[in-house]
Amino acid sequence: MVRTLRAELGTEHGTVQRVAAQLGYGVESVRAWVRQADIDDGAAPGVSTAEGRRVRELEQEVRELRRANEILKRAASFFGAELDRQHRK
């Protein structure tokens, strides 16, 4: 949508405000979409939408793996203590 509007309307002063008013969105929302579209197109530096999504997925995976490791450490500690008690009898 942003790219199409940019092609039709150009990037002259006030375009973002006009487009936001025409579509019924906030000016800052439209401005953020334009900024993100520039990043996704490689015209501006920053994290693309796909890269951001991948980072969030990897962060979620790291959280899950850390949680699983903590569970495994506790289980190993519990069963190790239980084996130690059985060995002493």
Jmol script that loads the backbone (N, CA, C; Angstrom):
load data "model"
ATOM      1  N   MET A   1       0.810  -1.167   0.000  1.00  0.00           N
ATOM      2  CA  MET A   1       0.000   0.000   0.000  1.00  0.00           C
ATOM      3  C   MET A   1       0.871   1.256   0.000  1.00  0.00           C
ATOM      4  N   VAL A   2       1.883   1.265   0.853  1.00  0.00           N
ATOM      5  CA  VAL A   2       2.760   2.432   0.949  1.00  0.00           C
ATOM      6  C   VAL A   2       3.468   2.672  -0.372  1.00  0.00           C
ATOM      7  N   ARG A   3       3.979   1.618  -0.955  1.00  0.00           N
ATOM      8  CA  ARG A   3       4.715   1.781  -2.215  1.00  0.00           C
ATOM      9  C   ARG A   3       3.798   2.305  -3.323  1.00  0.00           C
ATOM     10  N   THR A   4       2.590   1.786  -3.387  1.00  0.00           N
ATOM     11  CA  THR A   4       1.633   2.233  -4.396  1.00  0.00           C
ATOM     12  C   THR A   4       1.286   3.699  -4.197  1.00  0.00           C
ATOM     13  N   LEU A   5       1.018   4.076  -2.956  1.00  0.00           N
ATOM     14  CA  LEU A   5       0.695   5.476  -2.673  1.00  0.00           C
ATOM     15  C   LEU A   5       1.869   6.388  -2.997  1.00  0.00           C
ATOM     16  N   ARG A   6       3.063   5.933  -2.673  1.00  0.00           N
ATOM     17  CA  ARG A   6       4.253   6.740  -2.959  1.00  0.00           C
ATOM     18  C   ARG A   6       4.416   6.937  -4.464  1.00  0.00           C
ATOM     19  N   ALA A   7       4.153   5.879  -5.217  1.00  0.00           N
ATOM     20  CA  ALA A   7       4.285   5.981  -6.671  1.00  0.00           C
ATOM     21  C   ALA A   7       3.232   6.924  -7.256  1.00  0.00           C
ATOM     22  N   GLU A   8       2.023   6.885  -6.708  1.00  0.00           N
ATOM     23  CA  GLU A   8       0.954   7.726  -7.223  1.00  0.00           C
ATOM     24  C   GLU A   8       1.068   9.176  -6.762  1.00  0.00           C
ATOM     25  N   LEU A   9       1.439   9.377  -5.514  1.00  0.00           N
ATOM     26  CA  LEU A   9       1.414  10.714  -4.927  1.00  0.00           C
ATOM     27  C   LEU A   9       2.776  11.375  -4.834  1.00  0.00           C
ATOM     28  N   GLY A  10       3.839  10.600  -4.928  1.00  0.00           N
ATOM     29  CA  GLY A  10       5.174  11.154  -4.764  1.00  0.00           C
ATOM     30  C   GLY A  10       5.520  11.314  -3.291  1.00  0.00           C
ATOM     31  N   THR A  11       6.595  12.018  -3.040  1.00  0.00           N
ATOM     32  CA  THR A  11       7.050  12.176  -1.659  1.00  0.00           C
ATOM     33  C   THR A  11       7.128  13.651  -1.272  1.00  0.00           C
ATOM     34  N   GLU A  12       6.339  14.466  -1.938  1.00  0.00           N
ATOM     35  CA  GLU A  12       6.376  15.898  -1.642  1.00  0.00           C
ATOM     36  C   GLU A  12       5.869  16.180  -0.232  1.00  0.00           C
ATOM     37  N   HIS A  13       6.155  17.369   0.228  1.00  0.00           N
ATOM     38  CA  HIS A  13       5.784  17.792   1.577  1.00  0.00           C
ATOM     39  C   HIS A  13       4.268  17.695   1.772  1.00  0.00           C
ATOM     40  N   GLY A  14       3.851  17.086   2.875  1.00  0.00           N
ATOM     41  CA  GLY A  14       2.433  16.989   3.197  1.00  0.00           C
ATOM     42  C   GLY A  14       1.758  15.744   2.686  1.00  0.00           C
ATOM     43  N   THR A  15       2.454  14.921   1.928  1.00  0.00           N
ATOM     44  CA  THR A  15       1.857  13.710   1.378  1.00  0.00           C
ATOM     45  C   THR A  15       1.394  12.778   2.473  1.00  0.00           C
ATOM     46  N   VAL A  16       2.220  12.582   3.487  1.00  0.00           N
ATOM     47  CA  VAL A  16       1.880  11.662   4.573  1.00  0.00           C
ATOM     48  C   VAL A  16       0.609  12.135   5.264  1.00  0.00           C
ATOM     49  N   GLN A  17       0.499  13.410   5.499  1.00  0.00           N
ATOM     50  CA  GLN A  17      -0.702  13.939   6.162  1.00  0.00           C
ATOM     51  C   GLN A  17      -1.946  13.751   5.302  1.00  0.00           C
ATOM     52  N   ARG A  18      -1.820  14.000   4.009  1.00  0.00           N
ATOM     53  CA  ARG A  18      -2.967  13.821   3.107  1.00  0.00           C
ATOM     54  C   ARG A  18      -3.394  12.355   3.045  1.00  0.00           C
ATOM     55  N   VAL A  19      -2.428  11.466   2.896  1.00  0.00           N
ATOM     56  CA  VAL A  19      -2.742  10.034   2.804  1.00  0.00           C
ATOM     57  C   VAL A  19      -3.376   9.548   4.105  1.00  0.00           C
ATOM     58  N   ALA A  20      -2.817   9.964   5.236  1.00  0.00           N
ATOM     59  CA  ALA A  20      -3.364   9.561   6.536  1.00  0.00           C
ATOM     60  C   ALA A  20      -4.807  10.033   6.670  1.00  0.00           C
ATOM     61  N   ALA A  21      -5.077  11.272   6.272  1.00  0.00           N
ATOM     62  CA  ALA A  21      -6.436  11.805   6.361  1.00  0.00           C
ATOM     63  C   ALA A  21      -7.380  11.061   5.420  1.00  0.00           C
ATOM     64  N   GLN A  22      -6.916  10.753   4.208  1.00  0.00           N
ATOM     65  CA  GLN A  22      -7.760  10.060   3.230  1.00  0.00           C
ATOM     66  C   GLN A  22      -8.107   8.654   3.685  1.00  0.00           C
ATOM     67  N   LEU A  23      -7.142   7.981   4.324  1.00  0.00           N
ATOM     68  CA  LEU A  23      -7.356   6.591   4.734  1.00  0.00           C
ATOM     69  C   LEU A  23      -7.936   6.469   6.136  1.00  0.00           C
ATOM     70  N   GLY A  24      -7.921   7.557   6.875  1.00  0.00           N
ATOM     71  CA  GLY A  24      -8.466   7.519   8.222  1.00  0.00           C
ATOM     72  C   GLY A  24      -7.511   6.947   9.252  1.00  0.00           C
ATOM     73  N   TYR A  25      -6.217   7.016   8.972  1.00  0.00           N
ATOM     74  CA  TYR A  25      -5.190   6.549   9.902  1.00  0.00           C
ATOM     75  C   TYR A  25      -4.458   7.743  10.489  1.00  0.00           C
ATOM     76  N   GLY A  26      -3.753   7.501  11.574  1.00  0.00           N
ATOM     77  CA  GLY A  26      -2.951   8.551  12.173  1.00  0.00           C
ATOM     78  C   GLY A  26      -1.733   8.868  11.327  1.00  0.00           C
ATOM     79  N   VAL A  27      -1.297  10.110  11.401  1.00  0.00           N
ATOM     80  CA  VAL A  27      -0.141  10.558  10.617  1.00  0.00           C
ATOM     81  C   VAL A  27       1.097   9.759  10.995  1.00  0.00           C
ATOM     82  N   GLU A  28       1.306   9.557  12.284  1.00  0.00           N
ATOM     83  CA  GLU A  28       2.502   8.828  12.721  1.00  0.00           C
ATOM     84  C   GLU A  28       2.472   7.366  12.281  1.00  0.00           C
ATOM     85  N   SER A  29       1.289   6.766  12.217  1.00  0.00           N
ATOM     86  CA  SER A  29       1.187   5.383  11.730  1.00  0.00           C
ATOM     87  C   SER A  29       1.619   5.299  10.279  1.00  0.00           C
ATOM     88  N   VAL A  30       1.102   6.191   9.455  1.00  0.00           N
ATOM     89  CA  VAL A  30       1.464   6.193   8.037  1.00  0.00           C
ATOM     90  C   VAL A  30       2.948   6.495   7.873  1.00  0.00           C
ATOM     91  N   ARG A  31       3.460   7.433   8.654  1.00  0.00           N
ATOM     92  CA  ARG A  31       4.886   7.780   8.580  1.00  0.00           C
ATOM     93  C   ARG A  31       5.749   6.554   8.946  1.00  0.00           C
ATOM     94  N   ALA A  32       5.327   5.805   9.965  1.00  0.00           N
ATOM     95  CA  ALA A  32       6.075   4.602  10.360  1.00  0.00           C
ATOM     96  C   ALA A  32       6.024   3.543   9.255  1.00  0.00           C
ATOM     97  N   TRP A  33       4.868   3.414   8.602  1.00  0.00           N
ATOM     98  CA  TRP A  33       4.761   2.453   7.505  1.00  0.00           C
ATOM     99  C   TRP A  33       5.688   2.834   6.356  1.00  0.00           C
ATOM    100  N   VAL A  34       5.750   4.114   6.045  1.00  0.00           N
ATOM    101  CA  VAL A  34       6.631   4.587   4.968  1.00  0.00           C
ATOM    102  C   VAL A  34       8.085   4.311   5.339  1.00  0.00           C
ATOM    103  N   ARG A  35       8.448   4.628   6.570  1.00  0.00           N
ATOM    104  CA  ARG A  35       9.826   4.399   7.039  1.00  0.00           C
ATOM    105  C   ARG A  35      10.174   2.909   6.940  1.00  0.00           C
ATOM    106  N   GLN A  36       9.241   2.035   7.400  1.00  0.00           N
ATOM    107  CA  GLN A  36       9.504   0.594   7.344  1.00  0.00           C
ATOM    108  C   GLN A  36       9.575   0.108   5.904  1.00  0.00           C
ATOM    109  N   ALA A  37       8.749   0.663   5.032  1.00  0.00           N
ATOM    110  CA  ALA A  37       8.801   0.283   3.609  1.00  0.00           C
ATOM    111  C   ALA A  37      10.143   0.661   3.002  1.00  0.00           C
ATOM    112  N   ASP A  38      10.678   1.835   3.380  1.00  0.00           N
ATOM    113  CA  ASP A  38      12.009   2.232   2.902  1.00  0.00           C
ATOM    114  C   ASP A  38      13.073   1.247   3.367  1.00  0.00           C
ATOM    115  N   ILE A  39      12.974   0.802   4.610  1.00  0.00           N
ATOM    116  CA  ILE A  39      13.940  -0.168   5.153  1.00  0.00           C
ATOM    117  C   ILE A  39      13.808  -1.497   4.415  1.00  0.00           C
ATOM    118  N   ASP A  40      12.567  -1.957   4.245  1.00  0.00           N
ATOM    119  CA  ASP A  40      12.338  -3.233   3.554  1.00  0.00           C
ATOM    120  C   ASP A  40      12.830  -3.202   2.111  1.00  0.00           C
ATOM    121  N   ASP A  41      12.735  -2.024   1.469  1.00  0.00           N
ATOM    122  CA  ASP A  41      13.196  -1.880   0.081  1.00  0.00           C
ATOM    123  C   ASP A  41      14.704  -1.711  -0.026  1.00  0.00           C
ATOM    124  N   GLY A  42      15.370  -1.513   1.120  1.00  0.00           N
ATOM    125  CA  GLY A  42      16.808  -1.323   1.106  1.00  0.00           C
ATOM    126  C   GLY A  42      17.224   0.119   0.862  1.00  0.00           C
ATOM    127  N   ALA A  43      16.254   1.025   0.875  1.00  0.00           N
ATOM    128  CA  ALA A  43      16.556   2.430   0.627  1.00  0.00           C
ATOM    129  C   ALA A  43      17.024   3.150   1.889  1.00  0.00           C
ATOM    130  N   ALA A  44      16.794   2.548   3.036  1.00  0.00           N
ATOM    131  CA  ALA A  44      17.196   3.160   4.304  1.00  0.00           C
ATOM    132  C   ALA A  44      17.789   2.074   5.202  1.00  0.00           C
ATOM    133  N   PRO A  45      18.724   2.460   6.066  1.00  0.00           N
ATOM    134  CA  PRO A  45      19.298   1.465   6.973  1.00  0.00           C
ATOM    135  C   PRO A  45      18.300   1.101   8.075  1.00  0.00           C
ATOM    136  N   GLY A  46      18.403  -0.121   8.548  1.00  0.00           N
ATOM    137  CA  GLY A  46      17.538  -0.563   9.630  1.00  0.00           C
ATOM    138  C   GLY A  46      17.238  -2.044   9.512  1.00  0.00           C
ATOM    139  N   VAL A  47      16.422  -2.526  10.427  1.00  0.00           N
ATOM    140  CA  VAL A  47      16.051  -3.943  10.461  1.00  0.00           C
ATOM    141  C   VAL A  47      14.776  -4.130   9.646  1.00  0.00           C
ATOM    142  N   SER A  48      14.867  -4.981   8.642  1.00  0.00           N
ATOM    143  CA  SER A  48      13.700  -5.222   7.793  1.00  0.00           C
ATOM    144  C   SER A  48      12.641  -6.005   8.566  1.00  0.00           C
ATOM    145  N   THR A  49      11.452  -6.020   8.014  1.00  0.00           N
ATOM    146  CA  THR A  49      10.344  -6.736   8.643  1.00  0.00           C
ATOM    147  C   THR A  49      10.671  -8.221   8.787  1.00  0.00           C
ATOM    148  N   ALA A  50      11.224  -8.818   7.746  1.00  0.00           N
ATOM    149  CA  ALA A  50      11.563 -10.247   7.785  1.00  0.00           C
ATOM    150  C   ALA A  50      12.659 -10.518   8.817  1.00  0.00           C
ATOM    151  N   GLU A  51      13.671  -9.645   8.874  1.00  0.00           N
ATOM    152  CA  GLU A  51      14.743  -9.830   9.855  1.00  0.00           C
ATOM    153  C   GLU A  51      14.211  -9.672  11.275  1.00  0.00           C
ATOM    154  N   GLY A  52      13.350  -8.697  11.488  1.00  0.00           N
ATOM    155  CA  GLY A  52      12.761  -8.489  12.800  1.00  0.00           C
ATOM    156  C   GLY A  52      11.936  -9.686  13.242  1.00  0.00           C
ATOM    157  N   ARG A  53      11.165 -10.245  12.315  1.00  0.00           N
ATOM    158  CA  ARG A  53      10.360 -11.430  12.619  1.00  0.00           C
ATOM    159  C   ARG A  53      11.272 -12.600  12.995  1.00  0.00           C
ATOM    160  N   ARG A  54      12.339 -12.779  12.234  1.00  0.00           N
ATOM    161  CA  ARG A  54      13.280 -13.878  12.500  1.00  0.00           C
ATOM    162  C   ARG A  54      13.960 -13.704  13.854  1.00  0.00           C
ATOM    163  N   VAL A  55      14.332 -12.477  14.195  1.00  0.00           N
ATOM    164  CA  VAL A  55      14.952 -12.216  15.503  1.00  0.00           C
ATOM    165  C   VAL A  55      13.979 -12.567  16.621  1.00  0.00           C
ATOM    166  N   ARG A  56      12.707 -12.154  16.477  1.00  0.00           N
ATOM    167  CA  ARG A  56      11.706 -12.486  17.511  1.00  0.00           C
ATOM    168  C   ARG A  56      11.527 -13.990  17.653  1.00  0.00           C
ATOM    169  N   GLU A  57      11.509 -14.702  16.512  1.00  0.00           N
ATOM    170  CA  GLU A  57      11.378 -16.163  16.554  1.00  0.00           C
ATOM    171  C   GLU A  57      12.573 -16.789  17.265  1.00  0.00           C
ATOM    172  N   LEU A  58      13.772 -16.315  16.960  1.00  0.00           N
ATOM    173  CA  LEU A  58      14.975 -16.867  17.594  1.00  0.00           C
ATOM    174  C   LEU A  58      15.017 -16.550  19.085  1.00  0.00           C
ATOM    175  N   GLU A  59      14.583 -15.354  19.469  1.00  0.00           N
ATOM    176  CA  GLU A  59      14.539 -15.007  20.888  1.00  0.00           C
ATOM    177  C   GLU A  59      13.563 -15.903  21.636  1.00  0.00           C
ATOM    178  N   GLN A  60      12.410 -16.196  21.016  1.00  0.00           N
ATOM    179  CA  GLN A  60      11.430 -17.103  21.619  1.00  0.00           C
ATOM    180  C   GLN A  60      12.025 -18.504  21.766  1.00  0.00           C
ATOM    181  N   GLU A  61      12.735 -18.957  20.745  1.00  0.00           N
ATOM    182  CA  GLU A  61      13.363 -20.278  20.802  1.00  0.00           C
ATOM    183  C   GLU A  61      14.407 -20.339  21.915  1.00  0.00           C
ATOM    184  N   VAL A  62      15.186 -19.285  22.066  1.00  0.00           N
ATOM    185  CA  VAL A  62      16.194 -19.237  23.129  1.00  0.00           C
ATOM    186  C   VAL A  62      15.518 -19.324  24.496  1.00  0.00           C
ATOM    187  N   ARG A  63      14.410 -18.570  24.680  1.00  0.00           N
ATOM    188  CA  ARG A  63      13.687 -18.630  25.962  1.00  0.00           C
ATOM    189  C   ARG A  63      13.198 -20.038  26.254  1.00  0.00           C
ATOM    190  N   GLU A  64      12.634 -20.694  25.242  1.00  0.00           N
ATOM    191  CA  GLU A  64      12.132 -22.049  25.416  1.00  0.00           C
ATOM    192  C   GLU A  64      13.264 -23.023  25.739  1.00  0.00           C
ATOM    193  N   LEU A  65      14.393 -22.895  25.059  1.00  0.00           N
ATOM    194  CA  LEU A  65      15.522 -23.791  25.314  1.00  0.00           C
ATOM    195  C   LEU A  65      16.110 -23.566  26.710  1.00  0.00           C
ATOM    196  N   ARG A  66      16.167 -22.314  27.141  1.00  0.00           N
ATOM    197  CA  ARG A  66      16.657 -22.042  28.502  1.00  0.00           C
ATOM    198  C   ARG A  66      15.724 -22.631  29.542  1.00  0.00           C
ATOM    199  N   ARG A  67      14.425 -22.510  29.315  1.00  0.00           N
ATOM    200  CA  ARG A  67      13.443 -23.099  30.228  1.00  0.00           C
ATOM    201  C   ARG A  67      13.601 -24.622  30.267  1.00  0.00           C
ATOM    202  N   ALA A  68      13.766 -25.247  29.104  1.00  0.00           N
ATOM    203  CA  ALA A  68      13.946 -26.702  29.049  1.00  0.00           C
ATOM    204  C   ALA A  68      15.236 -27.116  29.750  1.00  0.00           C
ATOM    205  N   ASN A  69      16.310 -26.355  29.559  1.00  0.00           N
ATOM    206  CA  ASN A  69      17.576 -26.668  30.232  1.00  0.00           C
ATOM    207  C   ASN A  69      17.435 -26.579  31.735  1.00  0.00           C
ATOM    208  N   GLU A  70      16.707 -25.584  32.227  1.00  0.00           N
ATOM    209  CA  GLU A  70      16.500 -25.439  33.666  1.00  0.00           C
ATOM    210  C   GLU A  70      15.726 -26.634  34.221  1.00  0.00           C
ATOM    211  N   ILE A  71      14.720 -27.062  33.505  1.00  0.00           N
ATOM    212  CA  ILE A  71      13.941 -28.239  33.920  1.00  0.00           C
ATOM    213  C   ILE A  71      14.835 -29.476  33.949  1.00  0.00           C
ATOM    214  N   LEU A  72      15.658 -29.648  32.923  1.00  0.00           N
ATOM    215  CA  LEU A  72      16.552 -30.801  32.874  1.00  0.00           C
ATOM    216  C   LEU A  72      17.588 -30.768  33.992  1.00  0.00           C
ATOM    217  N   LYS A  73      18.106 -29.587  34.312  1.00  0.00           N
ATOM    218  CA  LYS A  73      19.072 -29.474  35.420  1.00  0.00           C
ATOM    219  C   LYS A  73      18.422 -29.859  36.736  1.00  0.00           C
ATOM    220  N   ARG A  74      17.204 -29.390  36.964  1.00  0.00           N
ATOM    221  CA  ARG A  74      16.508 -29.731  38.204  1.00  0.00           C
ATOM    222  C   ARG A  74      16.203 -31.228  38.278  1.00  0.00           C
ATOM    223  N   ALA A  75      15.794 -31.797  37.154  1.00  0.00           N
ATOM    224  CA  ALA A  75      15.507 -33.234  37.126  1.00  0.00           C
ATOM    225  C   ALA A  75      16.779 -34.036  37.377  1.00  0.00           C
ATOM    226  N   ALA A  76      17.878 -33.637  36.771  1.00  0.00           N
ATOM    227  CA  ALA A  76      19.144 -34.344  36.974  1.00  0.00           C
ATOM    228  C   ALA A  76      19.577 -34.246  38.430  1.00  0.00           C
ATOM    229  N   SER A  77      19.403 -33.085  39.031  1.00  0.00           N
ATOM    230  CA  SER A  77      19.756 -32.903  40.432  1.00  0.00           C
ATOM    231  C   SER A  77      18.886 -33.783  41.327  1.00  0.00           C
ATOM    232  N   PHE A  78      17.584 -33.810  41.056  1.00  0.00           N
ATOM    233  CA  PHE A  78      16.658 -34.615  41.852  1.00  0.00           C
ATOM    234  C   PHE A  78      16.993 -36.096  41.744  1.00  0.00           C
ATOM    235  N   PHE A  79      17.143 -36.601  40.520  1.00  0.00           N
ATOM    236  CA  PHE A  79      17.410 -38.021  40.348  1.00  0.00           C
ATOM    237  C   PHE A  79      18.812 -38.394  40.820  1.00  0.00           C
ATOM    238  N   GLY A  80      19.767 -37.475  40.682  1.00  0.00           N
ATOM    239  CA  GLY A  80      21.109 -37.729  41.205  1.00  0.00           C
ATOM    240  C   GLY A  80      21.085 -37.879  42.711  1.00  0.00           C
ATOM    241  N   ALA A  81      20.338 -37.023  43.391  1.00  0.00           N
ATOM    242  CA  ALA A  81      20.212 -37.121  44.847  1.00  0.00           C
ATOM    243  C   ALA A  81      19.500 -38.406  45.233  1.00  0.00           C
ATOM    244  N   GLU A  82      18.496 -38.790  44.482  1.00  0.00           N
ATOM    245  CA  GLU A  82      17.758 -40.024  44.769  1.00  0.00           C
ATOM    246  C   GLU A  82      18.665 -41.245  44.586  1.00  0.00           C
ATOM    247  N   LEU A  83      19.474 -41.270  43.553  1.00  0.00           N
ATOM    248  CA  LEU A  83      20.399 -42.381  43.338  1.00  0.00           C
ATOM    249  C   LEU A  83      21.456 -42.424  44.446  1.00  0.00           C
ATOM    250  N   ASP A  84      21.901 -41.258  44.878  1.00  0.00           N
ATOM    251  CA  ASP A  84      22.886 -41.190  45.962  1.00  0.00           C
ATOM    252  C   ASP A  84      22.295 -41.771  47.248  1.00  0.00           C
ATOM    253  N   ARG A  85      21.035 -41.472  47.560  1.00  0.00           N
ATOM    254  CA  ARG A  85      20.375 -42.017  48.755  1.00  0.00           C
ATOM    255  C   ARG A  85      20.228 -43.531  48.648  1.00  0.00           C
ATOM    256  N   GLN A  86      19.882 -44.032  47.478  1.00  0.00           N
ATOM    257  CA  GLN A  86      19.715 -45.466  47.307  1.00  0.00           C
ATOM    258  C   GLN A  86      21.079 -46.175  47.416  1.00  0.00           C
ATOM    259  N   HIS A  87      22.120 -45.548  46.938  1.00  0.00           N
ATOM    260  CA  HIS A  87      23.461 -46.145  46.969  1.00  0.00           C
ATOM    261  C   HIS A  87      23.972 -46.230  48.415  1.00  0.00           C
ATOM    262  N   ARG A  88      23.626 -45.306  49.270  1.00  0.00           N
ATOM    263  CA  ARG A  88      24.105 -45.265  50.660  1.00  0.00           C
ATOM    264  C   ARG A  88      23.402 -46.304  51.525  1.00  0.00           C
ATOM    265  N   LYS A  89      22.259 -46.795  51.138  1.00  0.00           N
ATOM    266  CA  LYS A  89      21.511 -47.772  51.956  1.00  0.00           C
ATOM    267  C   LYS A  89      22.140 -49.115  51.962  1.00  0.00           C
TER     268      LYS A  89
END
end "model"
wireframe off; spacefill off
backbone 0.3
color backbone group
